[in-house]
Amino acid sequence: MIENLSLKGHLAAGVPGTVDGMVQAHQKYGRLPWRELVQPAIALAPRAFR
């Protein structure tokens, strides 16, 4: 184990299936429209990598 490897820097990425898992959970249990649900993340994305 390399401490903090998955927490800091360019290697701190999500697991590829994470987004698909969120989509599937939303399809099964979600009540809000997907667009409304992810809009806060979309709004923050341009400021994430400066």
All heavy atoms as a GROMACS GRO file, in nm:
protein
  384
    1MET      N    1   0.084  -0.119   0.000
    1MET     CA    2   0.000   0.000   0.000
    1MET      C    3   0.088   0.125   0.000
    1MET      O    4   0.185   0.134   0.074
    1MET     CB    5  -0.088   0.000   0.124
    1MET     CG    6  -0.179   0.117   0.131
    1MET     SD    7  -0.285   0.104   0.276
    1MET     CE    8  -0.272   0.268   0.336
    2ILE      N    9   0.054   0.218  -0.085
    2ILE     CA   10   0.124   0.345  -0.090
    2ILE      C   11   0.029   0.449  -0.030
    2ILE      O   12  -0.076   0.479  -0.087
    2ILE     CB   13   0.164   0.384  -0.233
    2ILE    CG1   14   0.254   0.276  -0.293
    2ILE    CG2   15   0.232   0.520  -0.234
    2ILE    CD1   16   0.285   0.296  -0.439
    3GLU      N   17   0.064   0.500   0.086
    3GLU     CA   18  -0.023   0.591   0.159
    3GLU      C   19  -0.060   0.714   0.076
    3GLU      O   20   0.024   0.775   0.011
    3GLU     CB   21   0.046   0.635   0.289
    3GLU     CG   22  -0.047   0.701   0.386
    3GLU     CD   23   0.018   0.720   0.523
    3GLU    OE1   24   0.103   0.639   0.561
    3GLU    OE2   25  -0.020   0.816   0.589
    4ASN      N   26  -0.188   0.748   0.078
    4ASN     CA   27  -0.246   0.865   0.010
    4ASN      C   28  -0.242   0.860  -0.143
    4ASN      O   29  -0.279   0.956  -0.208
    4ASN     CB   30  -0.180   0.995   0.057
    4ASN     CG   31  -0.214   1.026   0.201
    4ASN    OD1   32  -0.327   1.006   0.245
    4ASN    ND2   33  -0.117   1.073   0.275
    5LEU      N   34  -0.199   0.748  -0.201
    5LEU     CA   35  -0.190   0.740  -0.347
    5LEU      C   36  -0.327   0.762  -0.412
    5LEU      O   37  -0.336   0.829  -0.514
    5LEU     CB   38  -0.133   0.604  -0.390
    5LEU     CG   39  -0.112   0.586  -0.541
    5LEU    CD1   40  -0.008   0.686  -0.592
    5LEU    CD2   41  -0.068   0.445  -0.572
    6SER      N   42  -0.431   0.707  -0.354
    6SER     CA   43  -0.564   0.723  -0.414
    6SER      C   44  -0.636   0.849  -0.366
    6SER      O   45  -0.750   0.872  -0.402
    6SER     CB   46  -0.650   0.601  -0.381
    6SER     OG   47  -0.674   0.594  -0.242
    7LEU      N   48  -0.569   0.929  -0.285
    7LEU     CA   49  -0.633   1.048  -0.230
    7LEU      C   50  -0.580   1.179  -0.287
    7LEU      O   51  -0.649   1.280  -0.288
    7LEU     CB   52  -0.616   1.051  -0.077
    7LEU     CG   53  -0.674   0.931  -0.002
    7LEU    CD1   54  -0.638   0.941   0.145
    7LEU    CD2   55  -0.823   0.922  -0.022
    8LYS      N   56  -0.456   1.180  -0.331
    8LYS     CA   57  -0.394   1.305  -0.376
    8LYS      C   58  -0.328   1.288  -0.513
    8LYS      O   59  -0.271   1.185  -0.543
    8LYS     CB   60  -0.286   1.350  -0.276
    8LYS     CG   61  -0.340   1.379  -0.138
    8LYS     CD   62  -0.231   1.416  -0.042
    8LYS     CE   63  -0.286   1.440   0.098
    8LYS     NZ   64  -0.183   1.467   0.194
    9GLY      N   65  -0.335   1.393  -0.593
    9GLY     CA   66  -0.266   1.394  -0.721
    9GLY      C   67  -0.346   1.334  -0.835
    9GLY      O   68  -0.464   1.302  -0.822
   10HIS      N   69  -0.278   1.318  -0.948
   10HIS     CA   70  -0.346   1.273  -1.070
   10HIS      C   71  -0.393   1.128  -1.062
   10HIS      O   72  -0.476   1.085  -1.141
   10HIS     CB   73  -0.255   1.292  -1.191
   10HIS     CG   74  -0.139   1.200  -1.196
   10HIS    ND1   75  -0.030   1.216  -1.114
   10HIS    CD2   76  -0.118   1.089  -1.268
   10HIS    CE1   77   0.056   1.118  -1.138
   10HIS    NE2   78   0.006   1.040  -1.230
   11LEU      N   79  -0.341   1.052  -0.970
   11LEU     CA   80  -0.384   0.912  -0.956
   11LEU      C   81  -0.508   0.897  -0.868
   11LEU      O   82  -0.560   0.787  -0.853
   11LEU     CB   83  -0.269   0.827  -0.898
   11LEU     CG   84  -0.145   0.818  -0.987
   11LEU    CD1   85  -0.036   0.740  -0.917
   11LEU    CD2   86  -0.180   0.754  -1.120
   12ALA      N   87  -0.556   1.007  -0.813
   12ALA     CA   88  -0.675   1.003  -0.727
   12ALA      C   89  -0.800   1.010  -0.814
   12ALA      O   90  -0.868   1.110  -0.823
   12ALA     CB   91  -0.672   1.120  -0.629
   13ALA      N   92  -0.827   0.903  -0.883
   13ALA     CA   93  -0.942   0.896  -0.973
   13ALA      C   94  -1.043   0.796  -0.921
   13ALA      O   95  -1.008   0.705  -0.847
   13ALA     CB   96  -0.895   0.856  -1.112
   14GLY      N   97  -1.166   0.812  -0.961
   14GLY     CA   98  -1.270   0.718  -0.920
   14GLY      C   99  -1.258   0.587  -0.995
   14GLY      O  100  -1.193   0.577  -1.099
   15VAL      N  101  -1.320   0.487  -0.943
   15VAL     CA  102  -1.326   0.357  -1.009
   15VAL      C  103  -1.412   0.372  -1.133
   15VAL      O  104  -1.517   0.436  -1.127
   15VAL     CB  105  -1.385   0.252  -0.913
   15VAL    CG1  106  -1.402   0.118  -0.979
   15VAL    CG2  107  -1.301   0.243  -0.787
   16PRO      N  108  -1.373   0.315  -1.247
   16PRO     CA  109  -1.450   0.334  -1.371
   16PRO      C  110  -1.599   0.301  -1.358
   16PRO      O  111  -1.682   0.365  -1.420
   16PRO     CB  112  -1.381   0.242  -1.470
   16PRO     CG  113  -1.241   0.236  -1.422
   16PRO     CD  114  -1.251   0.240  -1.271
   17GLY      N  115  -1.634   0.204  -1.276
   17GLY     CA  116  -1.774   0.166  -1.264
   17GLY      C  117  -1.854   0.255  -1.170
   17GLY      O  118  -1.976   0.237  -1.156
   18THR      N  119  -1.791   0.352  -1.108
   18THR     CA  120  -1.860   0.437  -1.010
   18THR      C  121  -1.977   0.511  -1.073
   18THR      O  122  -2.089   0.510  -1.019
   18THR     CB  123  -1.763   0.538  -0.946
   18THR    OG1  124  -1.660   0.465  -0.881
   18THR    CG2  125  -1.833   0.627  -0.847
   19VAL      N  126  -1.955   0.575  -1.185
   19VAL     CA  127  -2.062   0.653  -1.248
   19VAL      C  128  -2.175   0.560  -1.292
   19VAL      O  129  -2.292   0.590  -1.272
   19VAL     CB  130  -2.010   0.736  -1.367
   19VAL    CG1  131  -2.123   0.807  -1.438
   19VAL    CG2  132  -1.907   0.837  -1.319
   20ASP      N  133  -2.140   0.446  -1.350
   20ASP     CA  134  -2.243   0.352  -1.392
   20ASP      C  135  -2.324   0.304  -1.271
   20ASP      O  136  -2.446   0.289  -1.279
   20ASP     CB  137  -2.183   0.232  -1.465
   20ASP     CG  138  -2.289   0.137  -1.515
   20ASP    OD1  139  -2.382   0.183  -1.586
   20ASP    OD2  140  -2.282   0.017  -1.483
   21GLY      N  141  -2.257   0.282  -1.160
   21GLY     CA  142  -2.327   0.241  -1.038
   21GLY      C  143  -2.425   0.348  -0.992
   21GLY      O  144  -2.537   0.317  -0.949
   22MET      N  145  -2.383   0.475  -1.001
   22MET     CA  146  -2.472   0.584  -0.963
   22MET      C  147  -2.592   0.592  -1.058
   22MET      O  148  -2.705   0.616  -1.015
   22MET     CB  149  -2.397   0.717  -0.961
   22MET     CG  150  -2.301   0.728  -0.845
   22MET     SD  151  -2.229   0.892  -0.830
   22MET     CE  152  -2.091   0.878  -0.943
   23VAL      N  153  -2.568   0.572  -1.188
   23VAL     CA  154  -2.677   0.574  -1.286
   23VAL      C  155  -2.776   0.462  -1.256
   23VAL      O  156  -2.898   0.484  -1.256
   23VAL     CB  157  -2.622   0.563  -1.430
   23VAL    CG1  158  -2.735   0.540  -1.530
   23VAL    CG2  159  -2.545   0.688  -1.467
   24GLN      N  160  -2.725   0.344  -1.231
   24GLN     CA  161  -2.814   0.231  -1.203
   24GLN      C  162  -2.893   0.251  -1.073
   24GLN      O  163  -3.012   0.220  -1.068
   24GLN     CB  164  -2.734   0.102  -1.197
   24GLN     CG  165  -2.684   0.060  -1.334
   24GLN     CD  166  -2.615  -0.074  -1.332
   24GLN    OE1  167  -2.651  -0.164  -1.256
   24GLN    NE2  168  -2.515  -0.089  -1.417
   25ALA      N  169  -2.827   0.304  -0.971
   25ALA     CA  170  -2.898   0.332  -0.845
   25ALA      C  171  -3.006   0.437  -0.868
   25ALA      O  172  -3.117   0.426  -0.815
   25ALA     CB  173  -2.800   0.379  -0.739
   26HIS      N  174  -2.976   0.538  -0.950
   26HIS     CA  175  -3.075   0.642  -0.979
   26HIS      C  176  -3.193   0.584  -1.056
   26HIS      O  177  -3.308   0.616  -1.028
   26HIS     CB  178  -3.011   0.755  -1.059
   26HIS     CG  179  -3.108   0.861  -1.097
   26HIS    ND1  180  -3.168   0.864  -1.221
   26HIS    CD2  181  -3.158   0.966  -1.028
   26HIS    CE1  182  -3.251   0.966  -1.226
   26HIS    NE2  183  -3.247   1.030  -1.111
   27GLN      N  184  -3.164   0.497  -1.153
   27GLN     CA  185  -3.272   0.436  -1.230
   27GLN      C  186  -3.365   0.354  -1.141
   27GLN      O  187  -3.485   0.351  -1.162
   27GLN     CB  188  -3.215   0.349  -1.342
   27GLN     CG  189  -3.153   0.429  -1.453
   27GLN     CD  190  -3.081   0.344  -1.555
   27GLN    OE1  191  -3.048   0.227  -1.531
   27GLN    NE2  192  -3.053   0.401  -1.671
   28LYS      N  193  -3.308   0.289  -1.042
   28LYS     CA  194  -3.387   0.202  -0.956
   28LYS      C  195  -3.457   0.279  -0.842
   28LYS      O  196  -3.573   0.253  -0.811
   28LYS     CB  197  -3.298   0.094  -0.897
   28LYS     CG  198  -3.373  -0.012  -0.822
   28LYS     CD  199  -3.283  -0.129  -0.788
   28LYS     CE  200  -3.364  -0.239  -0.719
   28LYS     NZ  201  -3.284  -0.357  -0.692
   29TYR      N  202  -3.386   0.376  -0.781
   29TYR     CA  203  -3.437   0.442  -0.661
   29TYR      C  204  -3.460   0.592  -0.675
   29TYR      O  205  -3.521   0.653  -0.587
   29TYR     CB  206  -3.340   0.422  -0.544
   29TYR     CG  207  -3.310   0.277  -0.514
   29TYR    CD1  208  -3.186   0.223  -0.543
   29TYR    CD2  209  -3.406   0.196  -0.455
   29TYR    CE1  210  -3.157   0.090  -0.514
   29TYR    CE2  211  -3.378   0.063  -0.427
   29TYR     CZ  212  -3.254   0.011  -0.457
   29TYR     OH  213  -3.227  -0.119  -0.429
   30GLY      N  214  -3.407   0.653  -0.781
   30GLY     CA  215  -3.408   0.799  -0.792
   30GLY      C  216  -3.546   0.859  -0.815
   30GLY      O  217  -3.633   0.798  -0.875
   31ARG      N  218  -3.562   0.978  -0.764
   31ARG     CA  219  -3.687   1.052  -0.782
   31ARG      C  220  -3.666   1.183  -0.858
   31ARG      O  221  -3.754   1.229  -0.929
   31ARG     CB  222  -3.750   1.081  -0.648
   31ARG     CG  223  -3.792   0.954  -0.578
   31ARG     CD  224  -3.863   0.982  -0.450
   31ARG     NE  225  -3.898   0.854  -0.388
   31ARG     CZ  226  -3.960   0.843  -0.274
   31ARG    NH1  227  -3.995   0.950  -0.208
   31ARG    NH2  228  -3.987   0.725  -0.224
   32LEU      N  229  -3.549   1.245  -0.839
   32LEU     CA  230  -3.520   1.369  -0.912
   32LEU      C  231  -3.476   1.336  -1.054
   32LEU      O  232  -3.419   1.231  -1.079
   32LEU     CB  233  -3.404   1.444  -0.844
   32LEU     CG  234  -3.428   1.501  -0.706
   32LEU    CD1  235  -3.298   1.558  -0.650
   32LEU    CD2  236  -3.534   1.609  -0.710
   33PRO      N  237  -3.500   1.428  -1.147
   33PRO     CA  238  -3.446   1.408  -1.282
   33PRO      C  239  -3.293   1.404  -1.275
   33PRO      O  240  -3.232   1.478  -1.197
   33PRO     CB  241  -3.494   1.532  -1.359
   33PRO     CG  242  -3.607   1.587  -1.279
   33PRO     CD  243  -3.580   1.550  -1.137
   34TRP      N  244  -3.231   1.317  -1.353
   34TRP     CA  245  -3.084   1.301  -1.351
   34TRP      C  246  -3.015   1.436  -1.373
   34TRP      O  247  -2.919   1.469  -1.307
   34TRP     CB  248  -3.041   1.200  -1.457
   34TRP     CG  249  -2.894   1.178  -1.461
   34TRP    CD1  250  -2.806   1.224  -1.554
   34TRP    CD2  251  -2.815   1.104  -1.366
   34TRP    NE1  252  -2.679   1.184  -1.524
   34TRP    CE2  253  -2.682   1.109  -1.410
   34TRP    CE3  254  -2.844   1.034  -1.251
   34TRP    CZ2  255  -2.580   1.048  -1.340
   34TRP    CZ3  256  -2.742   0.972  -1.182
   34TRP    CH2  257  -2.611   0.980  -1.227
   35ARG      N  258  -3.066   1.513  -1.467
   35ARG     CA  259  -3.006   1.643  -1.498
   35ARG      C  260  -3.003   1.734  -1.374
   35ARG      O  261  -2.904   1.800  -1.347
   35ARG     CB  262  -3.083   1.709  -1.612
   35ARG     CG  263  -3.027   1.841  -1.658
   35ARG     CD  264  -3.112   1.893  -1.775
   35ARG     NE  265  -3.056   2.011  -1.831
   35ARG     CZ  266  -2.967   2.014  -1.930
   35ARG    NH1  267  -2.926   1.903  -1.983
   35ARG    NH2  268  -2.922   2.128  -1.976
   36GLU      N  269  -3.112   1.738  -1.301
   36GLU     CA  270  -3.119   1.820  -1.180
   36GLU      C  271  -3.025   1.766  -1.072
   36GLU      O  272  -2.962   1.842  -0.998
   36GLU     CB  273  -3.263   1.820  -1.128
   36GLU     CG  274  -3.286   1.909  -1.009
   36GLU     CD  275  -3.430   1.908  -0.962
   36GLU    OE1  276  -3.520   1.875  -1.042
   36GLU    OE2  277  -3.453   1.940  -0.845
   37LEU      N  278  -3.014   1.636  -1.066
   37LEU     CA  279  -2.930   1.572  -0.966
   37LEU      C  280  -2.782   1.604  -0.986
   37LEU      O  281  -2.710   1.629  -0.890
   37LEU     CB  282  -2.953   1.421  -0.972
   37LEU     CG  283  -2.891   1.337  -0.865
   37LEU    CD1  284  -2.956   1.367  -0.730
   37LEU    CD2  285  -2.907   1.191  -0.899
   38VAL      N  286  -2.734   1.602  -1.110
   38VAL     CA  287  -2.592   1.622  -1.136
   38VAL      C  288  -2.554   1.767  -1.165
   38VAL      O  289  -2.436   1.799  -1.178
   38VAL     CB  290  -2.540   1.530  -1.250
   38VAL    CG1  291  -2.557   1.385  -1.212
   38VAL    CG2  292  -2.607   1.561  -1.381
   39GLN      N  293  -2.653   1.856  -1.175
   39GLN     CA  294  -2.624   1.997  -1.209
   39GLN      C  295  -2.524   2.063  -1.114
   39GLN      O  296  -2.435   2.135  -1.161
   39GLN     CB  297  -2.754   2.078  -1.216
   39GLN     CG  298  -2.733   2.221  -1.262
   39GLN     CD  299  -2.662   2.231  -1.396
   39GLN    OE1  300  -2.693   2.159  -1.489
   39GLN    NE2  301  -2.564   2.320  -1.404
   40PRO      N  302  -2.530   2.041  -0.982
   40PRO     CA  303  -2.429   2.104  -0.896
   40PRO      C  304  -2.286   2.060  -0.932
   40PRO      O  305  -2.194   2.143  -0.931
   40PRO     CB  306  -2.467   2.056  -0.755
   40PRO     CG  307  -2.614   2.032  -0.764
   40PRO     CD  308  -2.635   1.977  -0.903
   41ALA      N  309  -2.267   1.936  -0.968
   41ALA     CA  310  -2.134   1.889  -1.007
   41ALA      C  311  -2.091   1.951  -1.139
   41ALA      O  312  -1.974   1.987  -1.157
   41ALA     CB  313  -2.133   1.736  -1.018
   42ILE      N  314  -2.184   1.965  -1.231
   42ILE     CA  315  -2.154   2.027  -1.360
   42ILE      C  316  -2.112   2.173  -1.338
   42ILE      O  317  -2.016   2.221  -1.400
   42ILE     CB  318  -2.274   2.018  -1.454
   42ILE    CG1  319  -2.299   1.872  -1.492
   42ILE    CG2  320  -2.256   2.105  -1.577
   42ILE    CD1  321  -2.431   1.847  -1.563
   43ALA      N  322  -2.181   2.241  -1.249
   43ALA     CA  323  -2.150   2.382  -1.221
   43ALA      C  324  -2.013   2.398  -1.157
   43ALA      O  325  -1.942   2.495  -1.182
   43ALA     CB  326  -2.257   2.444  -1.132
   44LEU      N  327  -1.972   2.303  -1.073
   44LEU     CA  328  -1.844   2.311  -1.005
   44LEU      C  329  -1.725   2.266  -1.092
   44LEU      O  330  -1.612   2.305  -1.068
   44LEU     CB  331  -1.845   2.226  -0.878
   44LEU     CG  332  -1.930   2.280  -0.765
   44LEU    CD1  333  -1.940   2.177  -0.652
   44LEU    CD2  334  -1.873   2.410  -0.711
   45ALA      N  335  -1.751   2.183  -1.192
   45ALA     CA  336  -1.644   2.123  -1.272
   45ALA      C  337  -1.546   2.224  -1.333
   45ALA      O  338  -1.426   2.201  -1.327
   45ALA     CB  339  -1.704   2.034  -1.380
   46PRO      N  340  -1.590   2.335  -1.390
   46PRO     CA  341  -1.494   2.428  -1.450
   46PRO      C  342  -1.394   2.486  -1.347
   46PRO      O  343  -1.284   2.525  -1.382
   46PRO     CB  344  -1.581   2.540  -1.507
   46PRO     CG  345  -1.714   2.478  -1.528
   46PRO     CD  346  -1.728   2.378  -1.417
   47ARG      N  347  -1.434   2.491  -1.221
   47ARG     CA  348  -1.345   2.545  -1.117
   47ARG      C  349  -1.255   2.439  -1.054
   47ARG      O  350  -1.169   2.470  -0.974
   47ARG     CB  351  -1.428   2.612  -1.008
   47ARG     CG  352  -1.501   2.736  -1.058
   47ARG     CD  353  -1.574   2.804  -0.948
   47ARG     NE  354  -1.709   2.744  -0.944
   47ARG     CZ  355  -1.791   2.756  -0.843
   47ARG    NH1  356  -1.755   2.822  -0.736
   47ARG    NH2  357  -1.910   2.701  -0.847
   48ALA      N  358  -1.278   2.314  -1.088
   48ALA     CA  359  -1.206   2.204  -1.022
   48ALA      C  360  -1.060   2.195  -1.064
   48ALA      O  361  -0.974   2.158  -0.986
   48ALA     CB  362  -1.276   2.072  -1.051
   49PHE      N  363  -1.028   2.227  -1.190
   49PHE     CA  364  -0.892   2.212  -1.241
   49PHE      C  365  -0.838   2.346  -1.288
   49PHE      O  366  -0.844   2.380  -1.403
   49PHE     CB  367  -0.889   2.111  -1.356
   49PHE     CG  368  -0.925   1.974  -1.314
   49PHE    CD1  369  -1.052   1.924  -1.332
   49PHE    CD2  370  -0.832   1.894  -1.252
   49PHE    CE1  371  -1.086   1.797  -1.293
   49PHE    CE2  372  -0.862   1.767  -1.211
   49PHE     CZ  373  -0.991   1.718  -1.231
   50ARG      N  374  -0.787   2.421  -1.195
   50ARG     CA  375  -0.727   2.550  -1.230
   50ARG      C  376  -0.579   2.545  -1.212
   50ARG      O  377  -0.522   2.480  -1.138
   50ARG     CB  378  -0.785   2.660  -1.143
   50ARG     CG  379  -0.925   2.692  -1.184
   50ARG     CD  380  -0.971   2.816  -1.112
   50ARG     NE  381  -1.106   2.842  -1.156
   50ARG     CZ  382  -1.161   2.959  -1.152
   50ARG    NH1  383  -1.097   3.060  -1.106
   50ARG    NH2  384  -1.282   2.976  -1.192
   0.00000   0.00000   0.00000
